[in-house]
């Protein structure tokens, strides 16, 4: 019998990292409840995910679902010039999924019986034996282990490390998707089998294909375009949506003020490789992600842990956010297995290596962002600029 049979775990945050954690804890014998603060099922706004080994490990090792049914793939990484010429190309295979596709697959494995929507955690108390989580709704959950996987605006992080605050990078990411069949044949041919970059002074865009809502057979072209926006009044004005509400980490599709969308499309046509510009200008509802950094100085306290963006939110340049959350979850499961029922001992063992991994990743993506957005030293083919959680050579 498992050392955790009958033990209870509460996972705060029902996104990809939270569901991966919940599945692994359930496999260890925990009775797991997941609490997601949004009142409706998550949709991820259609964004893309680059699939790395840690991200897909659940499906590779534990799930009956086939990872290939969830993903698309390309064979090259390429850089385009202002005339759509390929200035650099490496043969390097990557696979991708859409956020919604991956989330729904994880939720299908976990099930909905113990997945609770509309539960916003607001406080935690613990003693040597038990943790109590308080929710805005008035609900209280008691558990032997609580894992906060509640993202970049984590309540758990504010409780464990109140000094860890979001630091704006100096730029935003414009994001969106376009059905591949809506692009011209020339653009589909150029972009369809590659991660494509268009690098211009103080900016760059990354474009790659992801599965559509009906699966890989109907692909979307997905992109992130990084553009500098000074902190202060200029950023504050951009982050007021059409309803008059102010966003902190994003402005959702359909809610970005039209004048900013119009300017973005005009600038794309002027600056980017024509194929990349076509993807941007044909996006019906682009949205904005505020690119920020944050890292907690601790990831564990007693029986409470932080994972993924709740512990450290990394800029998207390494495409490693979901991989980091999954790596945290798998390492936590390993530490719990080794601890044979002693949850606080497991968290003490687990924390140092994950803090180090967070620090290394943040240092890398900050350097990548500085090179592209401020120093103009982003060189096509440089191995230091490759995707990956662990850096070049891993």
GIBEL-V379531 format. One line per field, one symbol per residue. burial: I if it has 9 or more other ideal C-beta (glycine too) atoms within 8 Angstrom, else O. A space follows every 50 residues. Layout:
BEGIN
burial = ???
END
This chain:
BEGIN
burial = OOOIOOIIIIIIIIIIIIIIIIIIIIOIIIOIIIIIIOOOOIOIIIIIII IIOIIIIIIOOOIOIOIOOIIIOIOIIIIIIOOIOOOOIOOOOIIIIIII IIIOIIIOIIOOOIIIIIIIIOOIOIOOOIIIIIIOOOOOIOIIIIIIII IIOIIIIIIIIOOIOIOIIIIIIIIIIIIIOOIOOOIIOIIIOIIIIIIO OOIIIIIIIIIIOOIIOIIIIIIIIIIIIOOOOIIIOIIIIOOOOOIOIO IIIOIIIOOIIOOIIOIIIOOIIIIIIIIIIIIOOIIIIIIIIIIIOIII OIIIIIIIIIIIIIIIIIIIIIIIIIIIIIIIIIIIOOIOOOIIOIIOII IOOIIOIIIIIIOIIIIIIIIIIIOOOIOIOOOIIIIIIOIOOO
END
